[in-house]
Amino acid sequence: MPKSGAPRIDVPSEAPARASLVLASLIIVAAVANLNLSVANVALPAIGKAFDSSQSSLNLVAVGYSLGLAASVLYLGAVGDRHGRKLLLLLGTALSVPACLLAASAPNDTVLVLARILGGLSAGMAYPTTLALITALWAGPGRTKPIALWSALGGGISMLGPVIAGALLERFYWGSVFLITLPLAVVALVMALLFVPAHANESAEPVDNLGGILSVLLIAGLVLAINFAAVPHQGALVIGLVVIALAAGTAFFLRQRRAPNPLYDLHIAGRRTFWVAACAGIIVYGAMMGSAFISQQYLQNVLGYDPVEAGASILPLVVMMVLVAPRSAKLVETRGARTTLLIGYAFLFLAFGWMLLFWGEHSHYWHIGLAYVLTGIGAGLAGTPASHSLTGSVPVRRAGMASGTADLQRDLGGAVMQSVMGLLLTAG
């Protein structure tokens, strides 16, 4: 027994009670966020026709959800660490319902963009909390498999969004794609309420609210500046957004160095295991989401696929991610995170090289499908070591920082890649 007065160290057990139900609950909550993230891509051509939208407006519809999520995850991850992760999980899942209803009934593309940003904020409450809870509730080698399942099933469900959305667009109007997650959100709320523990090693430190606001301004300014860079006559806006991002970034860095309880511990973030894993995730998820964004418009607008065919074409990516990710967990344990990550990168390099060489105006589906197979293998292999290295390099009380970074790498990578590719579409 510890001596009286000795500091208490919170160490999670190997697995929580009813571990399979807890993990299933967290994966379903993550599925709500992931599906809402991906359903808009396949509907972009229909949305453009309905509202006579410009390419820059469509880019904002596509990137709005990622923008809201990426801008909020660091701040909300810290809020969950302090005030209760389960509470934030439930609030975020509940808020996704009105956000979806607003998107589905939007009278114009401006309201649709705002609804997408609101949906991203709701996901910013719920999604990072799922990984933070896995980090807090599982320990040691037993944590790797839950992270692999969370990564694979979450990413796989995200990629199913275009398939379901394409089927709905064949029969219903464009807004139907934003209603897909409503039944799943109800199931997620009930399961999270029943099975997820109320508390799991939360921090007692106060939240750095100023740092949180600065992080929102930094990320939002960066993503929006990239998105508007190729829009004619918007040079002043782009410069203003860049200035906001740079000023917020500088102030955020100084604040985190001086704050007694920083939102983002720069000492931890400076560790090579942490920042290399964060950059790795940006590359992996940015590649996957960027390819999904561009390919849906390519398949429909260039090759003439209907929405169902375009959505279903991405199924090889989903299947390979789900099949490969559990094996990635074993590879991390036997060969290490770095080797697993590099193998995943190699497959992603092959995927984009194949797209560059063989995707054209008269490509056959096997040209498309093989690229998706390679992308799925690469993302399935690389996603687990990136998240595993992040969560393993922080104390449990700062799990929100690690999970927020893990989500930021995905959403910032996706937002930046979608913005860059949208910029190229606008310019071209």
C-alpha positions in Angstrom: 0.0 0.0 0.0 1.2 3.5 -0.6 2.4 5.6 2.3 0.0 8.1 3.8 0.4 11.4 2.0 2.1 9.9 -1.0 0.9 11.4 -4.4 -1.7 9.4 -6.1 -0.7 8.2 -9.6 -3.6 7.4 -12.0 -2.7 4.3 -14.0 -5.5 2.8 -16.2 -6.2 -0.9 -15.8 -5.4 -3.2 -18.7 -9.1 -3.0 -19.8 -12.3 -1.6 -18.4 -15.3 -3.6 -17.2 -17.5 -4.7 -20.2 -14.6 -3.7 -22.4 -16.2 -4.9 -25.7 -19.4 -2.8 -25.0 -17.4 0.2 -24.0 -15.3 0.0 -27.2 -18.3 -0.6 -29.4 -20.0 2.5 -27.9 -16.9 4.6 -28.6 -16.6 3.3 -32.1 -20.3 4.1 -32.9 -19.9 7.6 -31.5 -16.8 8.0 -33.7 -18.9 6.6 -36.6 -21.4 9.5 -36.3 -18.6 12.0 -36.7 -16.9 10.1 -39.5 -20.0 9.6 -41.6 -21.0 13.3 -41.3 -17.4 14.1 -42.4 -17.6 12.2 -45.6 -21.2 12.3 -46.9 -20.9 15.8 -48.5 -18.3 14.8 -51.1 -20.5 12.7 -53.3 -23.3 15.3 -53.1 -21.2 18.2 -54.2 -22.2 18.1 -57.9 -25.9 18.0 -56.9 -25.4 20.8 -54.4 -23.7 22.9 -57.0 -26.6 22.4 -59.4 -29.2 23.1 -56.7 -27.7 26.4 -55.6 -25.7 27.3 -58.8 -22.6 27.4 -56.5 -19.2 28.4 -57.4 -16.3 26.0 -57.0 -15.1 28.1 -53.9 -18.5 27.7 -52.3 -18.4 23.9 -52.9 -14.9 23.8 -51.4 -16.3 25.4 -48.3 -19.2 22.9 -48.1 -16.6 20.1 -48.4 -14.1 21.6 -45.9 -16.6 23.2 -43.5 -17.0 20.1 -41.3 -13.3 19.5 -41.2 -12.8 23.2 -40.4 -15.1 23.2 -37.4 -13.6 19.9 -36.1 -10.0 20.8 -36.7 -10.3 24.3 -35.2 -12.0 23.0 -32.0 -10.4 19.6 -31.1 -7.4 21.0 -29.1 -9.6 23.3 -27.0 -12.4 20.8 -26.5 -10.0 17.9 -25.7 -8.6 20.0 -22.8 -12.2 20.8 -21.7 -13.0 17.1 -21.6 -9.8 16.3 -19.6 -11.0 18.8 -17.0 -14.8 18.7 -16.9 -15.5 15.1 -17.9 -15.0 13.2 -21.1 -18.3 11.3 -21.0 -20.2 14.6 -20.6 -18.5 16.1 -23.6 -19.1 12.9 -25.6 -22.8 13.0 -24.9 -23.1 16.7 -25.7 -21.3 16.4 -29.0 -23.3 13.5 -30.1 -26.6 15.2 -29.2 -25.5 18.5 -31.0 -24.9 16.5 -34.2 -28.7 16.0 -34.6 -29.7 19.7 -35.1 -26.6 20.3 -37.1 -27.6 17.5 -39.6 -31.2 18.8 -39.7 -30.0 22.3 -40.5 -27.7 21.1 -43.3 -30.5 19.0 -44.8 -32.9 21.9 -44.9 -30.5 24.7 -45.8 -32.1 27.2 -48.2 -28.7 28.2 -49.7 -25.1 27.2 -49.7 -24.2 29.9 -47.1 -26.5 28.3 -44.5 -25.2 24.9 -45.6 -21.6 25.9 -44.9 -22.6 27.2 -41.5 -24.4 24.0 -40.7 -21.4 22.0 -41.7 -19.2 24.1 -39.4 -21.7 23.5 -36.6 -21.6 19.8 -37.3 -17.8 20.0 -37.1 -17.9 21.6 -33.7 -20.3 18.9 -32.4 -17.8 16.3 -33.6 -15.0 18.3 -32.0 -16.7 17.6 -28.7 -17.3 13.9 -29.3 -14.7 12.5 -31.6 -11.4 13.4 -29.7 -13.1 12.2 -26.5 -13.4 8.7 -28.0 -9.7 8.2 -28.3 -9.0 10.0 -25.0 -11.3 7.5 -23.3 -9.5 4.5 -25.0 -6.2 6.0 -23.7 -7.6 6.4 -20.2 -9.4 3.1 -20.0 -6.9 0.7 -21.6 -3.2 0.4 -20.7 0.0 -1.3 -22.0 -0.1 -3.7 -25.0 -3.8 -4.1 -24.5 -4.3 -0.6 -25.8 -2.9 -1.2 -29.3 -5.8 -3.4 -30.5 -8.6 -1.0 -29.4 -6.8 1.8 -31.1 -6.4 -0.3 -34.3 -10.1 -1.2 -34.3 -11.1 2.5 -33.6 -8.8 3.7 -36.4 -9.9 1.0 -39.0 -13.6 0.9 -38.3 -13.8 4.7 -37.9 -12.0 5.3 -41.2 -13.9 2.5 -42.9 -17.2 3.8 -41.8 -16.2 7.3 -43.0 -15.5 5.9 -46.4 -18.9 4.2 -46.5 -20.5 7.6 -46.4 -20.2 8.2 -50.2 -21.7 4.7 -50.9 -24.8 5.4 -48.8 -25.0 9.0 -49.9 -24.9 7.9 -53.6 -27.7 5.5 -53.1 -29.9 8.2 -51.5 -29.1 10.7 -54.2 -30.6 8.3 -56.8 -34.0 8.6 -55.1 -34.0 11.7 -53.0 -32.8 15.3 -53.0 -29.3 16.4 -52.1 -30.2 17.1 -48.4 -31.0 13.5 -47.7 -27.3 12.7 -47.4 -27.1 14.8 -44.2 -29.8 12.7 -42.5 -27.9 9.4 -42.7 -26.4 9.6 -39.2 -29.6 10.5 -37.3 -30.5 6.9 -36.4 -26.9 6.1 -35.6 -26.6 9.2 -33.3 -29.6 7.9 -31.3 -27.9 4.5 -30.9 -24.6 6.2 -30.0 -26.2 8.3 -27.3 -28.0 5.4 -25.6 -24.9 3.1 -25.7 -22.6 5.9 -24.4 -25.0 6.7 -21.6 -25.2 3.1 -20.5 -21.8 1.7 -21.0 -19.1 4.4 -21.0 -17.7 5.1 -17.5 -18.6 8.5 -16.0 -15.1 9.4 -15.1 -11.7 8.1 -16.3 -8.6 9.8 -14.9 -9.6 13.4 -15.7 -7.3 16.2 -14.8 -7.8 18.7 -11.9 -5.9 21.5 -13.7 -7.9 24.5 -14.9 -8.4 24.9 -18.7 -6.3 27.5 -20.5 -9.3 29.2 -22.2 -7.1 32.0 -23.8 -4.9 29.3 -25.4 -8.0 27.5 -26.6 -9.3 30.6 -28.4 -5.9 31.3 -30.0 -5.8 27.7 -31.2 -9.2 28.1 -32.9 -8.1 31.3 -34.6 -4.8 29.8 -35.7 -6.3 26.7 -37.4 -9.4 28.4 -38.8 -7.3 31.2 -40.3 -4.8 28.7 -41.9 -7.5 26.5 -43.5 -9.6 29.4 -44.8 -6.6 31.2 -46.3 -5.7 28.1 -48.3 -9.3 27.7 -49.4 -9.6 31.2 -50.7 -6.1 31.5 -52.2 -7.2 30.8 -55.8 -10.5 32.7 -55.7 -10.4 35.8 -57.9 -10.4 39.2 -56.2 -10.0 37.7 -52.7 -6.3 38.6 -52.3 -7.0 41.0 -49.4 -9.1 38.4 -47.6 -6.4 35.8 -48.0 -3.7 38.2 -46.7 -5.9 39.1 -43.7 -6.5 35.4 -42.9 -2.8 34.7 -43.1 -2.0 37.6 -40.8 -4.7 36.3 -38.3 -3.2 32.8 -38.5 0.4 34.0 -38.0 -0.6 36.4 -35.1 -2.6 33.7 -33.4 0.1 31.1 -33.9 2.7 33.4 -32.3 0.5 34.4 -29.4 -0.5 30.7 -28.9 3.2 29.7 -28.7 4.1 32.4 -26.3 1.0 31.7 -24.2 1.8 28.0 -23.9 5.4 28.7 -22.8 4.2 31.0 -20.0 0.8 29.6 -18.9 0.9 27.8 -15.5 -1.4 25.1 -17.0 -0.9 25.2 -20.7 -3.6 23.9 -23.1 -0.8 22.3 -25.1 2.3 21.1 -23.3 5.1 22.2 -25.6 7.6 20.0 -23.6 5.6 16.9 -24.5 4.9 18.1 -28.0 8.7 18.6 -28.5 9.4 15.0 -28.0 10.3 13.3 -31.3 7.9 10.4 -30.7 5.1 13.0 -30.4 5.7 15.5 -33.2 6.8 12.9 -35.8 3.7 10.9 -35.1 1.6 14.0 -35.5 3.2 14.9 -38.8 2.8 11.3 -39.9 -1.0 11.4 -39.3 -1.4 14.6 -41.2 0.2 13.0 -44.3 -1.8 9.7 -43.9 -5.2 11.1 -43.4 -4.7 14.1 -45.6 -3.8 11.8 -48.4 -6.9 9.6 -47.8 -9.4 12.4 -47.5 -7.9 14.5 -50.2 -8.1 11.6 -52.7 -11.7 10.9 -51.6 -12.6 14.6 -52.2 -11.0 14.9 -55.6 -12.0 11.4 -56.9 -15.7 11.9 -56.3 -15.7 15.0 -58.6 -13.4 13.2 -61.1 -15.6 10.1 -61.3 -18.9 12.0 -61.8 -17.7 15.0 -63.8 -15.1 13.4 -66.0 -15.9 9.7 -66.2 -19.7 10.2 -66.0 -20.3 7.9 -63.1 -23.7 8.3 -61.4 -23.6 9.0 -57.6 -24.2 5.3 -56.7 -21.3 4.2 -58.9 -19.0 6.9 -57.7 -19.8 6.2 -54.0 -19.4 2.4 -54.5 -16.1 2.8 -56.3 -14.4 3.6 -53.0 -15.4 0.3 -51.3 -12.0 -1.3 -52.0 -10.4 1.3 -49.8 -12.9 0.6 -47.0 -12.3 -3.2 -47.2 -8.6 -3.0 -47.2 -8.5 -0.5 -44.2 -10.6 -2.8 -42.1 -8.6 -5.9 -43.1 -5.2 -4.4 -42.7 -5.6 -2.3 -39.5 -5.7 -5.3 -37.0 -2.6 -6.7 -38.6 -1.1 -3.3 -38.3 -1.6 -3.6 -34.5 0.4 -6.9 -34.5 3.1 -5.3 -36.7 3.5 -2.4 -34.3 4.0 -4.8 -31.4 6.5 -7.0 -33.2 8.3 -4.6 -35.5 7.7 -1.2 -34.0 5.7 1.8 -34.9 8.4 3.3 -37.2 8.6 0.2 -39.5 4.9 -0.1 -39.7 4.5 3.6 -40.5 7.1 3.5 -43.3 5.5 0.5 -44.9 2.2 2.3 -44.9 3.8 5.4 -46.5 5.2 3.2 -49.3 1.8 2.0 -50.2 0.4 5.6 -50.2 3.3 6.6 -52.4 2.4 3.8 -54.9 -1.3 4.8 -54.7 -0.7 8.5 -55.7 1.9 7.5 -58.3 -0.7 5.2 -59.9 -3.3 8.0 -59.9 -0.9 10.3 -61.5 0.1 7.9 -64.3 -3.2 6.0 -65.0 -6.1 8.3 -64.1 -7.3 10.1 -67.2 -10.4 10.9 -69.3 -10.8 7.3 -70.5 -9.7 5.3 -67.4 -11.2 1.9 -66.7 -12.5 1.0 -63.2 -9.6 -1.3 -62.5 -7.4 1.8 -62.8 -9.5 3.5 -60.1 -10.0 0.4 -57.9 -6.3 -0.5 -57.7 -5.5 3.1 -56.5 -8.1 2.7 -53.8 -6.7 -0.7 -52.7 -3.2 0.7 -52.3 -4.6 3.8 -50.4 -6.6 1.5 -48.1 -3.6 -0.7 -47.3 -1.4 2.4 -46.7 -3.9 4.1 -44.5 -4.7 0.9 -42.6 -1.0 0.3 -41.9 0.0 3.9 -41.0 -3.0 5.0 -39.0 -2.5 2.7 -36.0 1.2 3.6 -35.3 0.5 7.3 -35.7 -2.3 7.3 -33.1 -0.5 4.7 -30.9 2.7 6.8 -30.7 0.7 9.9 -29.8 -1.3 8.4 -27.0 1.6 6.5 -25.6 3.8 9.5 -25.3 1.6 11.5 -22.8 0.4 11.0 -19.3 -3.2 9.7 -19.0 -4.3 13.0 -17.4 -3.3 14.7 -20.7 -5.1 12.2 -22.9 -7.2 15.0 -24.4 -4.1 16.7 -25.7 -3.0 13.4 -27.4 -6.4 12.6 -28.8 -6.9 16.2 -29.9 -3.7 16.1 -31.8 -4.6 12.7 -33.3 -7.9 14.2 -34.5 -6.2 17.4 -35.6 -3.7 15.5 -37.7 -6.6 13.8 -39.5 -8.9 16.8 -39.8 -6.2 19.5 -40.4 -4.6 17.1 -43.0 -7.9 16.5 -44.6 -8.9 20.2 -44.5 -5.6 21.3 -46.0 -5.5 18.6 -48.7 -9.1 19.3 -49.7 -8.5 23.0 -49.7 -5.3 22.6 -51.8 -7.0 20.3 -54.3 -10.1 22.5 -54.4 -7.7 25.4 -55.0 -6.2 23.5 -58.0 -9.7 22.8 -59.3 -10.6 26.5 -59.0 -7.4 27.6 -60.7 -7.7 24.9 -63.5 
